[in-house]
Amino acid sequence: MTGFKGVFFDLGGTLRIAEEVPEHMNAAIERMAELAGEEDVEAFYAKVEERYKPYRDWALTENRESNDFELWHKWLLPEMPEEKVREICHEITYQYRQAKGLRHLVDGGRLVIETLHARGYKLGIISNLIGEYEIPDWLRDDGLEPYFDALVLSSVCGIRKPDPKAYLLGCEQLGLQPGECVSIADNLNRDITGAKAAGIGANILFISPEKLATKKITDENRPDYIVHRFPDILDLPILQGVE
């Protein structure tokens, strides 16, 4: 037993994995064009992709994220009437995410979630992503919602990791101090640095050996534990149960 009481999961590349499924991705692109009333699907998607680049630069530089309406009204479809943007912004954001791949729970993900919950840990998600409703809908539809007491999405709170405020917000939702929490993530310079700056008690890096070999570990991004298989999280001594 240890003094840890809460566990935060990153999403992309950690708890959820994106798989390139052309049929799924193409259908999402076609639906985006339909929502926007555009007939030339390829030209429309190319325009959105080009406009996303400066948005992405701004988001990464400022550690900020727009909500669905602002994303399309200000950045991606500024020529569209405001009322139309409000009508379609949530679904078109969801479809834009689907255009990048079909996401599914990482192998062993449900086992880890259910086991840590059974061991007494409060669970939370802290993730950088566009889209306000995809994750709450996914948690509900997959029956995972009851396991999580904290949900911090950059698209909702406006804050992107590595800003430590994202982690502090998650701790507030769990009702725990940062030092009582563990973070599980896949990105050294975004997740680990942010969590350490927030005072998170322990950091677990989930990464393949091949990818790890390409990374540089420093004092600022050094994890406390590294796992290559997601279920191996359950064997770590710091997560054997709440005291």
N, C-alpha and C positions, 0 to 999 in steps of 0.2 A: 504494500500500500504506500501511496505517496500523498503529498499535499495538493495534488492537482484535482480540480473539480469540473473543469470545462474543457471542451475540445472544439476547435474551429477547423473547418474544412475549406480549402479553396475549391473552386469548381473546375474550370477548364484545365485539362491536363492532369487533374488530380482526382476529384470525385466523378467527373464526367469526361468522357473521351469523344472526340469528334471523328467520325468516319466518313470518308469521301464516297458518297453513293450518288453517281451522276443522275439517276432518275429522280431521286429526291431533291437534289440541288436544282436541277433544271425546272422541276415543277414549282419550286419556290420562286425562282426568277420570273417565271411566267405569271404567277399569282401577283407578284410585286407590280409588274407592268399593268396587269388587269386592274388592280386597286388604284393605280395612278392614272388610268385611262389612256395608256400609251400602247400604240399598236406595234411599234418597232421594238420588240423585246430586247434584242441585243444592244441597240443604241441606247435605250433607256438604262439598262443595267450598267453599261460602260460609263454613262454620265454619272450615275450614283457612285460608282467605284472611284471615279476621278475626284468627285466632291468629298468623298469620305477621307481622302488623304490629308487635306488640311485640318479636317475635324480631328483625325487621329493624332496629328502632330500637336494640336492644341491640348487634347486630352492628356497625352503623355507628358507634355511640358508643364502643364498646370496641375496635374494630378486631379483633374476634374472630369465629370461625365454629365452629358445632357440627358434630360428625360426624353421620352418618346416624341412629344410635341416639339420641343426645342430642337431636337436632332434633325427633324425633317423641315420645320419651318425656317430655321436659321441656316442650316448647313446643307441639307441634301436636296430639298425641293422648295427653295425660297420663292419661286415663281407661282407656286400653287396657292390658291386662296386659303386663308387661315381656317375657315370653317371646314374645308375639305381635308386639310391636314389633320385637324382634330378628329375628323371622322375615321380616318384610315391609319393614323400614326401608330397605334398599338399593333395592329395586325401586320402592317408593312414592315415594322421593326422585327417582329417575330419571323416573317418570311425572309428578311435579309439575313438573319442569323441562320436559318435553315439552308440558305443558299451557300453557306460555307461548309455544310456537312451535317450528317445525321448524328445527333448526340445520344449517348447511352451511358448508363452507370458503369463505372470501371469494374473489371472483374474482381469480385470479392467485396464490392462496395456495400451491398446490403448487409452482408455478414458483419462487416466492421461497424457499420452504423448500429445495427441491432445489438451487437455484443457490447459495444461501449455504453450504449444506453442502459443495457441490463446491468452493467457494472457500476452504474450510478452516476455517470458523467452527464452533465448538461451539454448539449451539442448545438453548434451554430455554424452558419455558412457566411463567409466573407469573400465576395467575388467582384472583380472588375468585369463589367459587361454592359452592352446596350440592351435595352428591353426591360420594361417594368413588370411584365406579367408572366413571362415564360417560366421563370423559376418557381414562383408560387403555384402556378398551374401544374408544373411537372411534379412538384412535391405532393400535391393533392392527388393527382391522377395515379402516381406510382405508390401511393399509400405511405409515403415517407414523412408527411407533414407532422404527425404526432411526435416524431423523434427530435424535432428541432425547436429550440426555444429562442434562437436568435437568427435573423436573416438580414445581412447587411449587403445590399447591392449598390454598386456605384451609380447605376442608372436611377436609383430611387433617392439615395442620400446625397448624390452629387460629388462624393469623395472617392478618389481612386487610390488603391495601394500603389506605392509604399507609404502614403500619408498615414502616420500612426493613428490619426483620428478615426479611421475606419475600424481599427482593432479596438480602440477605446469605446466606440459606439457598440460594438459587439459585446464587450465585457459588461457594459451598462445594461444591455438587454438580458444578459444571463444573470445579472446581479452578482457578478464576481469581480475580483481584482485581477489585473493583467497577470500578475505572478501566479495566480491559481489556474491559469489556462495554458493549453498546449495548442500549437498551430501545426496543421498538416498541409503542405503545399508543394508545388513542383518548381517554383521559380526563385532562384537565389536572390537576385537583385531587386525583385519586386516584393515577393512575399516574406522572405527571411529578413531582409533589412527593415521592412516596415514593422514586422512583428517584434523584432528586437528593440527598435526605437520606441515602441509602445510599452515595452517591459513585459511582453509575453514570457511566461516562465520557461517554456521549452519549445523548440522548433524541430519538426520532423520533415525531412526532405524526401519526397517520393519521386524517384527518377531512375531511368534505366542505366545500367553500367556504361553503355555506349554514349549516352548523352552526358553523363557525369564526367567522362573522360575529356570532354570538350570544354568543361567549365573551369573557372578560376575561383577558388574559395579564398576569401579574405576574412579578416577579423570581423568586418561589418556584416558579412552574409553567411558566416559559418553556422551550419545547423548542428543541433545536439545529437541527432540521429539521422541516418540515411537508410531508407528501405527501397528495395528494387521490386518487390511484390507487395501489392496493397494489403493483402491479409496478414503480412508479417508485422503490420502495425500492432496487431493484437498480442504479439509476443514481447513487445518492448516493456521493460520493467516499470516504466513510469505510468503505464496505462493498465495496470492489473486490478484496479478498483479504487473507489473513493473511500477514504478513511471514515 
